[in-house]
């Protein structure tokens, strides 16, 4: 569960971007969140994340819009641009076309599938041996389930310590997560996995997965461990029966009605609950964050 001091500080700024991307964010605010001067923050952020802070913020906004277009058939493009932090609809339209090579309307109408098929990482995932195929990337493994199998629940906030795993997917992510849990100094009756992005749209290189262990609210977190709060709001909860196959987030999104009263809330992460089944940690529930449409 341990990370470097610099990584912990920079990830606090990343968390701020995830939570407040729909609002105006200044360099001063992001740098203060990481306890750096502006000059040092920009360089530390680029070293840890691989891109400049405002490039990361711009992509966060555009991908949030891309996800919302696929999960909410009611929202207008102009309203979506405002909710995703763009002051002008024209700025959003230009940015979306530059990022995805098409208009937001074309993306919503199915153009996203063509875009995904042209991404270099898409071909790489399809060429993996069958047992390594990532469910999130394989359209043939999308499993539709009855929306009635989800329950809508208000879940209270849960303090956690976490380690953020970047650029890992499939077996590599599983191995890293297992090693992190083995090295954890905390008891592990259960743990959570939190993800802000759909891998079939973001790509495995940009995979970002938070491995979280619940702690008491007064737990003294060491400086080399990240601290966050999960939940705190409305979720569509899908509990998996014992020995039921894992349900990918791509399947969850495809199964959720895009004209429902509640829509996917892109400001909060999707959460997986893991518990022990014998000697193995298995996913037992999925939590899709919801907002009113």
C-alpha positions as CSV (number, residue, x, y, z in Angstrom):
1,X,0.0,0.0,0.0
2,X,3.1,2.3,0.1
3,X,4.0,4.9,-2.5
4,X,6.6,7.7,-2.7
5,X,6.0,11.0,-1.0
6,X,5.9,12.8,-4.4
7,X,3.3,10.3,-5.8
8,X,1.1,10.7,-2.8
9,X,1.1,14.5,-3.1
10,X,0.5,14.5,-6.9
11,X,-2.3,12.0,-6.6
12,X,-4.1,14.3,-4.2
13,X,-4.1,16.9,-7.0
14,X,-5.4,14.2,-9.4
15,X,-8.2,13.4,-7.0
16,X,-9.1,17.1,-6.9
17,X,-9.3,17.1,-10.7
18,X,-11.6,14.0,-10.7
19,X,-13.9,15.6,-8.1
20,X,-14.0,19.1,-9.5
21,X,-13.4,18.9,-13.2
22,X,-16.8,20.3,-13.9
23,X,-15.8,23.6,-12.2
24,X,-13.1,26.1,-12.9
25,X,-9.7,24.9,-11.5
26,X,-6.7,27.1,-11.2
27,X,-3.0,26.2,-11.0
28,X,-2.8,27.7,-7.6
29,X,-5.6,25.3,-6.3
30,X,-4.0,22.2,-7.8
31,X,-0.5,23.1,-6.5
32,X,-1.8,23.9,-3.1
33,X,-3.6,20.5,-2.9
34,X,-0.2,18.8,-3.5
35,X,1.6,21.2,-1.2
36,X,4.0,22.4,-4.0
37,X,4.8,25.8,-5.4
38,X,3.3,26.3,-8.9
39,X,6.7,25.8,-10.6
40,X,7.5,22.6,-8.8
41,X,4.0,21.2,-9.1
42,X,3.9,21.4,-12.9
43,X,7.2,19.5,-13.1
44,X,6.3,16.9,-10.5
45,X,2.9,16.4,-12.1
46,X,4.5,15.8,-15.5
47,X,7.0,13.4,-14.0
48,X,4.4,11.3,-12.2
49,X,1.5,11.4,-14.6
50,X,3.2,11.9,-18.0
51,X,1.4,15.0,-19.0
52,X,0.8,18.6,-17.9
53,X,-1.9,19.3,-15.3
54,X,-4.2,21.2,-17.7
55,X,-3.8,18.6,-20.4
56,X,-4.9,16.0,-17.9
57,X,-7.8,18.2,-16.8
58,X,-8.9,18.8,-20.4
59,X,-8.9,15.0,-21.1
60,X,-10.8,14.3,-17.9
61,X,-13.5,16.7,-19.0
62,X,-13.7,15.3,-22.6
63,X,-13.7,11.6,-21.5
64,X,-16.4,12.4,-18.9
65,X,-18.5,13.8,-21.7
66,X,-17.8,10.8,-23.9
67,X,-19.0,8.4,-21.1
68,X,-22.1,10.5,-20.4
69,X,-23.1,10.6,-24.1
70,X,-23.2,6.7,-24.1
71,X,-25.1,6.5,-20.8
72,X,-27.6,9.4,-21.0
73,X,-29.8,9.7,-24.1
74,X,-31.6,12.7,-22.7
75,X,-28.9,15.3,-22.1
76,X,-28.3,17.9,-24.7
77,X,-24.9,18.7,-26.1
78,X,-25.0,22.2,-24.8
79,X,-26.0,21.1,-21.3
80,X,-23.3,18.4,-21.4
81,X,-20.6,20.9,-22.3
82,X,-21.5,23.0,-19.2
83,X,-21.7,20.1,-16.9
84,X,-18.2,19.0,-18.0
85,X,-16.6,22.3,-17.2
86,X,-16.6,24.1,-20.6
87,X,-17.6,27.7,-20.5
88,X,-18.6,27.7,-24.1
89,X,-20.3,25.0,-26.2
90,X,-18.1,26.0,-29.1
91,X,-14.9,25.2,-27.1
92,X,-16.3,21.9,-26.1
93,X,-17.2,21.0,-29.7
94,X,-13.7,21.9,-31.0
95,X,-12.0,20.0,-28.2
96,X,-14.2,16.9,-28.6
97,X,-13.5,16.8,-32.4
98,X,-9.8,17.2,-31.8
99,X,-9.7,14.4,-29.2
100,X,-12.0,11.9,-30.9
101,X,-12.0,12.9,-34.5
102,X,-15.8,13.4,-34.7
103,X,-18.6,15.4,-33.3
104,X,-20.3,14.6,-30.0
105,X,-23.5,13.7,-31.9
106,X,-21.6,11.3,-34.2
107,X,-20.0,9.7,-31.1
108,X,-23.4,9.2,-29.4
109,X,-24.8,7.7,-32.7
110,X,-22.3,4.9,-32.6
111,X,-19.1,6.5,-34.0
112,X,-17.3,5.7,-30.8
113,X,-17.0,2.0,-32.0
114,X,-15.2,3.1,-35.1
115,X,-12.9,5.3,-33.0
116,X,-12.1,2.5,-30.7
117,X,-11.3,0.1,-33.6
118,X,-8.7,2.5,-34.9
119,X,-6.8,2.9,-31.7
120,X,-3.4,1.1,-31.6
121,X,-4.0,-0.4,-28.2
122,X,-7.3,-2.0,-29.4
123,X,-5.5,-4.3,-31.9
124,X,-2.9,-5.2,-29.2
125,X,-5.7,-6.3,-26.8
126,X,-7.3,-8.4,-29.5
127,X,-4.1,-10.2,-30.2
128,X,-3.6,-11.4,-26.7
129,X,-4.0,-15.2,-25.9
130,X,-7.6,-16.0,-25.0
131,X,-6.9,-16.4,-21.3
132,X,-5.3,-12.9,-21.2
133,X,-8.1,-11.2,-23.1
134,X,-9.4,-8.3,-21.0
135,X,-13.2,-8.3,-20.7
136,X,-13.4,-4.6,-21.0
137,X,-11.9,-4.6,-24.5
138,X,-13.6,-7.6,-26.1
139,X,-17.0,-6.6,-27.5
140,X,-18.0,-10.3,-27.8
141,X,-17.7,-10.7,-24.0
142,X,-20.2,-7.9,-23.2
143,X,-22.8,-9.6,-21.0
144,X,-26.2,-7.9,-20.8
145,X,-28.0,-8.4,-17.5
146,X,-31.5,-7.5,-16.3
147,X,-31.5,-3.9,-15.0
148,X,-33.9,-5.1,-12.3
149,X,-31.0,-7.1,-10.9
150,X,-29.5,-3.8,-9.7
151,X,-30.7,-2.2,-6.5
152,X,-30.5,1.6,-6.0
153,X,-28.9,2.4,-2.6
154,X,-27.6,5.3,-0.7
155,X,-24.2,4.2,0.5
156,X,-22.4,6.0,3.4
157,X,-18.9,7.4,2.9
158,X,-16.1,5.0,3.8
159,X,-12.6,6.1,4.7
160,X,-9.9,4.1,2.9
161,X,-6.2,4.0,2.4
162,X,-5.2,3.3,-1.2
163,X,-2.5,2.6,-3.7
164,X,-3.0,3.9,-7.2
165,X,-1.8,1.5,-9.9
166,X,-1.2,3.1,-13.3
167,X,-0.7,1.6,-16.7
168,X,-1.5,-1.9,-15.6
169,X,-4.3,-4.1,-16.9
170,X,-5.3,-7.8,-17.2
171,X,-2.9,-10.2,-15.6
172,X,-0.3,-7.5,-14.8
173,X,-2.9,-5.6,-12.8
174,X,-4.0,-8.7,-11.0
175,X,-0.5,-9.6,-10.1
176,X,0.3,-6.1,-8.8
177,X,-2.8,-5.9,-6.8
178,X,-2.2,-9.3,-5.2
179,X,1.4,-8.3,-4.3
180,X,0.2,-5.0,-2.8
181,X,-2.3,-6.8,-0.6
182,X,0.3,-9.3,0.5
183,X,2.5,-6.4,1.6
184,X,-0.2,-4.5,3.3
185,X,0.3,-3.8,7.0
186,X,-3.5,-3.6,7.4
187,X,-6.0,-6.5,8.1
188,X,-7.9,-7.4,4.9
189,X,-11.4,-8.8,5.7
190,X,-12.4,-7.1,2.4
191,X,-11.1,-4.5,0.0
192,X,-12.3,-2.2,-2.8
193,X,-11.2,-1.4,-6.3
194,X,-12.0,2.0,-7.7
195,X,-11.9,3.0,-11.4
196,X,-12.6,6.4,-12.9
197,X,-12.5,5.3,-16.6
198,X,-13.9,2.7,-18.9
199,X,-11.0,0.8,-20.3
200,X,-12.6,0.0,-23.6
201,X,-12.6,3.8,-24.3
202,X,-9.5,5.0,-22.5
203,X,-7.0,2.2,-23.3
204,X,-4.8,0.0,-21.1
205,X,-1.8,2.4,-21.0
206,X,-4.0,5.0,-19.3
207,X,-5.5,2.5,-16.9
208,X,-5.7,3.9,-13.4
209,X,-6.9,1.6,-10.7
210,X,-7.2,2.4,-6.9
211,X,-6.7,-0.6,-4.6
212,X,-8.4,0.5,-1.4
213,X,-8.5,-0.9,2.1
214,X,-11.2,0.4,4.6
215,X,-10.0,2.0,7.8
216,X,-11.5,3.7,10.8
217,X,-12.1,7.5,10.5
218,X,-9.4,8.2,13.1
219,X,-6.8,5.9,11.6
220,X,-3.4,7.6,11.6
221,X,-2.3,7.3,7.9
222,X,1.5,7.1,7.3
223,X,2.8,9.7,5.0
224,X,3.6,7.1,2.3
225,X,0.0,5.9,2.1
226,X,-2.8,7.6,0.2
227,X,-6.0,8.4,2.0
228,X,-9.4,9.0,0.4
229,X,-13.1,8.5,1.0
230,X,-15.2,6.2,-1.1
231,X,-18.9,6.1,-1.6
232,X,-21.1,8.8,-0.1
233,X,-24.1,9.0,-2.4
234,X,-26.5,7.0,-4.6
235,X,-25.3,3.9,-6.4
236,X,-26.7,1.1,-8.6
237,X,-25.5,-2.0,-6.8
238,X,-25.2,-5.3,-8.6
239,X,-24.3,-8.1,-6.2
240,X,-22.7,-11.2,-7.7
241,X,-23.8,-14.6,-6.7
242,X,-21.2,-17.1,-5.6
243,X,-19.2,-18.4,-8.6
244,X,-21.0,-16.0,-10.9
245,X,-18.6,-14.7,-13.6
246,X,-17.2,-11.2,-13.2
247,X,-19.4,-8.6,-14.8
248,X,-17.3,-6.0,-16.7
249,X,-18.0,-2.3,-16.4
250,X,-18.6,-2.2,-20.1
251,X,-21.3,-4.8,-19.5
252,X,-22.7,-2.7,-16.6
253,X,-22.9,0.4,-18.8
254,X,-24.5,-1.5,-21.7
255,X,-27.1,-3.0,-19.3
256,X,-28.1,0.2,-17.6
257,X,-31.0,2.0,-19.4
258,X,-29.8,5.2,-21.1
259,X,-33.2,6.8,-20.6
260,X,-33.5,5.9,-16.9
261,X,-34.3,8.5,-14.2
262,X,-30.8,7.9,-12.8
263,X,-27.7,8.2,-15.0
264,X,-24.0,7.3,-14.5
265,X,-22.3,10.0,-12.5
266,X,-18.9,10.5,-14.1
267,X,-17.6,12.6,-11.2
268,X,-17.2,9.6,-8.9
269,X,-15.4,6.3,-9.5
270,X,-17.0,2.9,-10.2
271,X,-16.3,0.6,-7.2
272,X,-15.8,-3.1,-6.9
273,X,-16.1,-4.9,-3.6
274,X,-13.8,-7.9,-3.0
275,X,-14.3,-10.4,-0.2
276,X,-12.8,-13.8,0.7
277,X,-14.2,-17.0,-0.7
278,X,-12.0,-19.6,0.8
279,X,-8.4,-18.7,0.2
280,X,-9.2,-16.3,-2.7
281,X,-10.4,-12.7,-2.9
282,X,-13.4,-12.5,-5.3
283,X,-15.5,-9.7,-6.6
284,X,-18.8,-9.8,-4.7
285,X,-20.5,-6.5,-5.7
286,X,-20.3,-3.6,-8.2
287,X,-21.3,-0.1,-7.4
288,X,-22.1,2.3,-10.3
289,X,-22.3,5.9,-9.1
290,X,-25.6,7.6,-10.1
291,X,-26.9,11.1,-10.5
292,X,-30.3,12.4,-11.4
293,X,-30.8,12.8,-15.2
